[in-house]
Amino acid sequence: MLCGWLYFRNVTEWQNASVSYLSRVLMYVLFALLLLAQKNKRGLINSILSGLLVGCILNLIWSILDATCFYVFDYSLNNNIFEAYAIDNNIRFGTISLIVNGMIRASGFNYDPAHIGLIVPIVLSYSILKNKPWLTVVSLLAIVSSASTTALVCSVIVIVINISKIIKSWTIVKTIVLAIFILALVFVYFAFEGNILRTAIDKFFDRVIGTYGTSSSGGERWIYISGFFEAIKTSGLMCIFGTGFGTASYAYVFNGNLLQQLGMVNYFAYDVEMTYISYFFDVGILGVVLYLLILFRLLKGFRKGKTKGDNIIWAMTLGILLSALFYHYTLMSMQVILLIVGLVQLDSKKSATATTKALYKSNTLRKSEIKHSEC
């Protein structure tokens, strides 16, 4: 942030943006310090993790209800209940859930449906780990309700990564139930013209094809990816330390060629639609490497977790790691809290393991001394 504040000293708008996340960062640091100071850290962490999981599940259920009401009654729960909130906070178009060409992108209890793209792979991963088929169904329905391509792609990757766990937990009963469920969906889809399921799926896949299948350039996201190395040249030495959260666009819009492709409408401070690229320019090479090390440390540390808390941390870390490839989740509260409690939990586990080993070694030595004295 300090580097960005100095770098943008002649551009007031960008200088203000470089330190705009300072209060939030200090709040997270304070939260981390307070958590470390507690005696019952493990109990508190388990409560926090359970709360995060419940919040994720409720988000998906609400998005399904929102989409169902829209396709059946042409009424969005989100856009009516939270209309005043959307207007007061200047959320785009004054709506919470997006409605375009007769399709709703339900956002759950969020102002952006893209957040469902992070939440779905988290809940799906957890449902596979804990063998909870109903959560898998909720996750799949939420993909259609939110029309999130990020959720769709990340869910496919989650299933591939966890394929061995799925096979191990598979039974004949599950096969029969799944077959009946799929046949019922196929029957409803084709037997009733204009039914809610058919409408939602058709609208969603029209969006998928429109996003990935027909565009030759891939839109702004493709410019951010294809122009990454050119943006590094624009950034120069600043990409070592970064310029502060929410300023990654400078590397693109300060470049005449890239700005021409993006359009002058994008000439302002923001994070581009890929977390890793955004963090590369926000917190520099050093920061993004540290961020990745934390994520992989959590994945490795809780990969064989047996408790509910360990499974939640692993599922959430995997969801964060995957969804960051397709959207920008800059200092999203759920992510930062997960990283903090995950690292504290990991360190607590290592301390407990070290203590157990020390006690075992001490007891072994004591027994050896007793035997020696008896001899």
Long-range contacts (C-beta under 8 A, 24 or more apart in sequence): 1-25, 1-243, 1-244, 1-245, 3-238, 3-241, 3-242, 3-243, 3-244, 3-284, 4-238, 4-242, 4-243, 4-244, 4-247, 5-244, 7-238, 7-243, 8-243, 8-247, 8-250, 13-268, 13-269, 14-247, 14-250, 14-269, 17-244, 17-246, 17-247, 17-269, 18-243, 18-244, 18-246, 18-247, 18-269, 19-244, 20-244, 20-245, 20-246, 21-244, 21-245, 21-246, 21-330, 21-331, 24-331, 25-245, 25-331, 28-331, 28-336, 28-337, 28-340, 31-337, 31-340, 32-340, 32-344, 35-340, 35-341, 35-344, 36-344, 41-344, 41-345, 41-348, 42-345, 42-348, 45-309, 45-341, 45-344, 45-345, 46-308, 46-309, 48-337, 48-341, 49-308, 49-309, 49-312, 49-313, 49-341, 50-308, 50-309, 50-312, 52-312, 52-316, 52-334, 52-337, 52-338, 53-123, 53-126, 53-312, 55-109, 55-334, 56-119, 56-122, 56-123, 56-334, 57-123, 57-135, 57-138, 58-108, 58-109, 59-108, 59-109, 59-110, 59-115, 59-116, 59-119, 60-108, 60-116, 60-119, 60-120, 60-123, 60-138, 60-139, 60-141, 60-142, 61-138, 62-106, 62-108, 62-109, 63-97, 63-106, 63-107, 63-108, 63-113, 63-116, 63-142, 63-145, 63-146, 64-106, 64-138, 64-141, 64-142, 64-145, 66-97, 66-104, 66-106, 66-107, 66-108, 66-145, 67-104, 67-106, 67-144, 67-145, 67-146, 67-200, 68-145, 68-196, 70-97, 70-99, 70-104, 70-106, 71-104, 71-196, 71-199, 71-200, 72-196, 76-104, 76-106, 78-106, 78-107, 86-111, 101-203, 102-203, 103-147, 103-203, 103-204, 103-206, 103-207, 104-145, 104-147, 105-146, 105-147, 105-148, 106-142, 106-145, 106-146, 107-146, 108-142, 108-146, 113-146, 113-147, 113-148, 114-148, 114-150, 114-327, 115-329, 115-332, 116-142, 116-143, 116-145, 116-146, 116-148, 116-151, 117-146, 117-148, 117-149, 117-150, 117-151, 117-154, 117-323, 117-326, 117-327, 118-150, 118-319, 118-320, 118-323, 118-327, 118-329, 118-332, 118-334, 118-335, 119-151, 119-319, 120-146, 120-148, 120-151, 120-154, 120-155, 120-319, 121-151, 121-154, 121-155, 121-157, 121-158, 121-318, 121-319, 121-322, 121-323, 122-315, 122-316, 122-318, 122-319, 122-320, 123-315, 124-155, 124-158, 124-159, 125-158, 125-162, 125-314, 125-315, 125-316, 125-318, 125-319, 126-311, 126-312, 126-315, 128-158, 128-159, 128-162, 128-165, 128-166, 129-162, 129-165, 129-311, 129-314, 129-315, 130-308, 130-311, 131-169, 133-174, 133-177, 137-181, 143-204, 144-200, 144-201, 144-204, 145-200, 147-203, 147-204, 147-207, 149-207, 149-208, 149-211, 149-212, 149-326, 150-323, 150-326, 150-327, 152-208, 153-326, 154-319, 154-322, 154-323, 154-326, 157-322, 158-318, 158-319, 158-322, 161-318, 220-262, 220-266, 220-272, 220-273, 221-273, 221-274, 221-326, 223-252, 223-258, 223-261, 223-262, 224-252, 224-272, 224-273, 224-274, 224-277, 225-274, 225-277, 227-252, 227-255, 227-257, 227-258, 227-261, 228-277, 230-255, 230-257, 230-258, 231-255, 231-258, 231-281, 234-258, 235-281, 238-281, 238-284, 239-280, 239-281, 239-284, 239-285, 240-284, 240-285, 240-286, 241-283, 241-284, 241-286, 241-287, 242-279, 242-280, 242-281, 242-282, 242-283, 242-284, 242-287, 243-281, 243-282, 244-282, 245-271, 245-282, 245-283, 245-330, 245-331, 246-270, 246-271, 246-282, 246-330, 247-271, 247-281, 247-282, 248-272, 248-277, 248-278, 248-279, 248-280, 248-281, 248-282, 248-328, 250-281, 251-281, 271-328, 271-330, 272-328, 273-326, 273-327, 273-328, 274-324, 274-325, 274-326, 274-327, 274-328, 275-323, 275-324, 275-325, 275-327, 275-328, 275-329, 275-330, 276-324, 276-325, 278-328, 278-330, 279-330, 282-330, 294-339, 294-343, 295-320, 295-321, 295-339, 297-343, 297-346, 298-339, 298-342, 298-343, 298-346, 301-342, 301-346, 301-349, 302-342, 302-346, 309-345, 310-345, 313-338, 313-341, 313-342, 313-345, 316-342, 317-342
